[in-house]
């Protein structure tokens, strides 16, 4: 555990280098270590190599071997704060986390519209013998409970806490949206008694919602119920991670009369984050902001 913590502090310094040294500090999700961790994952590190592709002309920080999950709170100025909060789950196929492209950059945008962004660094890669989402779902449930427990301290309305995820992170957001009644781990403290149902969810180019990513049936862990929170979905038709993931989930929500909005674009591919390109799909932040305003999430405090 000490080696993992040392690697965490080194990696945090690397991530902060591009954003100044006065940025928010991560806090561990689990005070005594994450459940079931054996300390055998190897050191946490940015796994990006020179051969990895660029997004909008810039490299992507791909963090691997996460065994000390954290959350980092990006608070807007008090005068600008709406009181809403969004937990951000980066994607990476449950193998790595795109920490800047689908994490810190997204939290900066949320801050700009008066929303507290909470970046969740959940455990990857998949633990042997577990479902890909098993450890991440524990981290997500714990993170949402912690946010609600600290709501007053962080200037957050506990009834306006949503989730936003990309790719595998969108799968995690959907899993949390439908698996909140019971914790998937033994309670640690008071945070695990707080409600961990998101008030709303944003799923951006989700993967893995359809069975085996090729069928026409939703995975059990993400199958909606009447109590699934209002959901926004966005994906490109040419996404190699089939657009049917969004379409099937939307149809499931619609059948249950769960409020949902879906946008499908002709082009965009996968893994663009919010880095602007010439393609219209990269203007999704304006659509999400308008949707949140329509829900009443962004009303003034």
Secondary structure, 3 states (H helix, E strand, C coil): CHHHHHHHHHHHHHHHHCCCCCCCCCEECCCCCCCCCCCCCCCCEECCCCCCCCECCECCCEEECECCCEEEEECCCCCCCCCCEEEEECCCCCCCEECHHHHHHHHHHHHHCCCEEEEEECCECCCCCCCCCHHHHHHHHHHHHHHHHCHHHHCCCCCCEEEEEECHHHHHHHHHHHCCCCCCCCCCCHHHHCCCCCCEEEEECCCCCEHHHCCCCECHHHCCCCCCCEEEEEEECCCCCCCHHHHHHHHHHHHCCCCEEEEEECCCCCCCCCCCCCCHHHHHHHHHHHHHHHHCCCCCC
